[in-house]
Amino acid sequence: MLSFIVAFDPNQGIGIRGSLPWHIRDDLKLFKQNTLGKNIVMGQTTYENLPRKLTDRKIFVVSNDENYHDDEVTIIRDLIPFLQQHQDDEEEYFICGGASIYRQSYPYCRKAFISFVKKEYEVDTHFGVFDFDDWYITREDDYDEFVYRELVRRQR
Ligand SMILES: NC(=O)c1ccc[n+]([C@@H]2O[C@H](COP(=O)([O-])OP(=O)(O)OC[C@H]3O[C@@H](n4cnc5c(N)ncnc54)[C@H](OP(=O)(O)O)[C@@H]3O)[C@@H](O)[C@H]2O)c1
């Protein structure tokens, strides 16, 4: 199964200059809780700009760069076949961004874990494709700086 996990602001802003626009400790804790022991998939830009190493997760990095190697991760050169191959797996794969990876993966994801950041931030990167009509909410928790929601895709 494919799920995506993201934090976005009221304009679906997610990033600035390769990093997160904010530092929200509770959101980072939730990211850790949700992804520990799981498969996580992210673009090369997101991976290379991580503030610290992500341990105890199997990391897949999407890259077009044939010279790109990193012994700690599995490189995905072709994202769509990877998504098609894993969309019905029992095992969960968390799509962790950034924008280009969210956009391509969105149609394949059956679950979503979203921190709806309350304040607007200066951003240069947007999630862009999230539509509430595609989902129903299964969990909602209010934090100071964001509302955390878990969602499941509606069957049409
Ligand atoms: N708020 C959040 O929850 C959150 C989460 C994650 C990331 N972010 C933010 O998002 C921003 C980064 O997003 P981004 O879109 O610039 O970068 P990205 O999605 O992290 O990575 C883009 C990289 O992936 C490669 N790529 C994309 N699609 C591919 C495909 N189908 N096959 C092979 N390679 C592919 C691109 O290669 P090409 O350039 O050759 O296309 C590029 O090297 C950062 O600011 C980051 O902090 C925010």
The ligand as an SDF file (V2000), in Angstrom:
LIG
                    3D

 48 52  0  0  0  0  0  0  0  0999 V2000
    6.4340   19.9630    4.0290 N   0  0  0  0  0  0  0  0  0  0  0  0
    6.7390   18.6820    3.8180 C   0  0  0  0  0  0  0  0  0  0  0  0
    6.1230   17.7760    4.4040 O   0  0  0  0  0  0  0  0  0  0  0  0
    7.8430   18.3410    2.8540 C   0  0  0  0  0  0  0  0  0  0  0  0
    8.2040   16.9910    2.6580 C   0  0  0  0  0  0  0  0  0  0  0  0
    9.2290   16.7010    1.7530 C   0  0  0  0  0  0  0  0  0  0  0  0
    9.8810   17.7300    1.0730 C   0  0  0  0  0  0  0  0  0  0  0  0
    9.4970   19.0020    1.2970 N   0  0  0  0  0  0  0  0  0  0  0  0
   10.1730   20.1080    0.5950 C   0  0  0  0  0  0  0  0  0  0  0  0
   10.0330   19.9570   -0.8190 O   0  0  0  0  0  0  0  0  0  0  0  0
   11.1520   20.5720   -1.4540 C   0  0  0  0  0  0  0  0  0  0  0  0
   11.8060   19.6080   -2.4410 C   0  0  0  0  0  0  0  0  0  0  0  0
   10.8710   19.2360   -3.4530 O   0  0  0  0  0  0  0  0  0  0  0  0
   11.3130   19.1080   -4.9940 P   0  0  0  0  0  0  0  0  0  0  0  0
   10.1150   18.8130   -5.8080 O   0  0  0  0  0  0  0  0  0  0  0  0
   12.1570   20.2980   -5.3320 O   0  0  0  0  0  0  0  0  0  0  0  0
   12.3550   17.8970   -4.9760 O   0  0  0  0  0  0  0  0  0  0  0  0
   12.1800   16.3200   -4.6810 P   0  0  0  0  0  0  0  0  0  0  0  0
   10.8310   15.8760   -5.1330 O   0  0  0  0  0  0  0  0  0  0  0  0
   12.5820   16.0350   -3.2950 O   0  0  0  0  0  0  0  0  0  0  0  0
   13.3210   15.6910   -5.5980 O   0  0  0  0  0  0  0  0  0  0  0  0
   13.4080   15.9690   -6.9410 C   0  0  0  0  0  0  0  0  0  0  0  0
   14.4570   14.9840   -7.5310 C   0  0  0  0  0  0  0  0  0  0  0  0
   13.8030   13.7630   -7.8810 O   0  0  0  0  0  0  0  0  0  0  0  0
   14.0570   13.4870   -9.2450 C   0  0  0  0  0  0  0  0  0  0  0  0
   12.8560   12.8810   -9.8340 N   0  0  0  0  0  0  0  0  0  0  0  0
   11.6020   13.3610   -9.7750 C   0  0  0  0  0  0  0  0  0  0  0  0
   10.7390   12.5260  -10.4150 N   0  0  0  0  0  0  0  0  0  0  0  0
   11.5080   11.5070  -10.9010 C   0  0  0  0  0  0  0  0  0  0  0  0
   11.2040   10.3350  -11.6260 C   0  0  0  0  0  0  0  0  0  0  0  0
    9.9520   10.0500  -12.0080 N   0  0  0  0  0  0  0  0  0  0  0  0
   12.2020    9.4840  -11.9280 N   0  0  0  0  0  0  0  0  0  0  0  0
   13.4680    9.7810  -11.5540 C   0  0  0  0  0  0  0  0  0  0  0  0
   13.8300   10.8730  -10.8590 N   0  0  0  0  0  0  0  0  0  0  0  0
   12.8660   11.7390  -10.5330 C   0  0  0  0  0  0  0  0  0  0  0  0
   14.3470   14.8280   -9.8770 C   0  0  0  0  0  0  0  0  0  0  0  0
   15.1190   14.6430  -11.0180 O   0  0  0  0  0  0  0  0  0  0  0  0
   15.0070   15.6860  -12.2560 P   0  0  0  0  0  0  0  0  0  0  0  0
   15.4050   17.0240  -11.6870 O   0  0  0  0  0  0  0  0  0  0  0  0
   15.9210   15.1350  -13.2670 O   0  0  0  0  0  0  0  0  0  0  0  0
   13.5650   15.6700  -12.6610 O   0  0  0  0  0  0  0  0  0  0  0  0
   15.0940   15.5500   -8.7770 C   0  0  0  0  0  0  0  0  0  0  0  0
   16.4630   15.1490   -8.7330 O   0  0  0  0  0  0  0  0  0  0  0  0
   12.1110   20.9680   -0.3390 C   0  0  0  0  0  0  0  0  0  0  0  0
   11.9320   22.3460   -0.0210 O   0  0  0  0  0  0  0  0  0  0  0  0
   11.6510   20.1120    0.8240 C   0  0  0  0  0  0  0  0  0  0  0  0
   11.9770   20.6570    2.0960 O   0  0  0  0  0  0  0  0  0  0  0  0
    8.5060   19.3270    2.1690 C   0  0  0  0  0  0  0  0  0  0  0  0
  1  2  1  0
  2  3  2  0
  2  4  1  0
  4  5  1  0
  4 48  2  0
  5  6  2  0
  6  7  1  0
  7  8  2  0
  8  9  1  0
  8 48  1  0
  9 10  1  0
  9 46  1  0
 10 11  1  0
 11 12  1  0
 11 44  1  0
 12 13  1  0
 13 14  1  0
 14 15  2  0
 14 16  1  0
 14 17  1  0
 17 18  1  0
 18 19  2  0
 18 20  1  0
 18 21  1  0
 21 22  1  0
 22 23  1  0
 23 24  1  0
 23 42  1  0
 24 25  1  0
 25 26  1  0
 25 36  1  0
 26 27  1  0
 26 35  1  0
 27 28  2  0
 28 29  1  0
 29 30  1  0
 29 35  2  0
 30 31  1  0
 30 32  2  0
 32 33  1  0
 33 34  2  0
 34 35  1  0
 36 37  1  0
 36 42  1  0
 37 38  1  0
 38 39  2  0
 38 40  1  0
 38 41  1  0
 42 43  1  0
 44 45  1  0
 44 46  1  0
 46 47  1  0
M  CHG  2   8   1  16  -1
M  END
$$$$
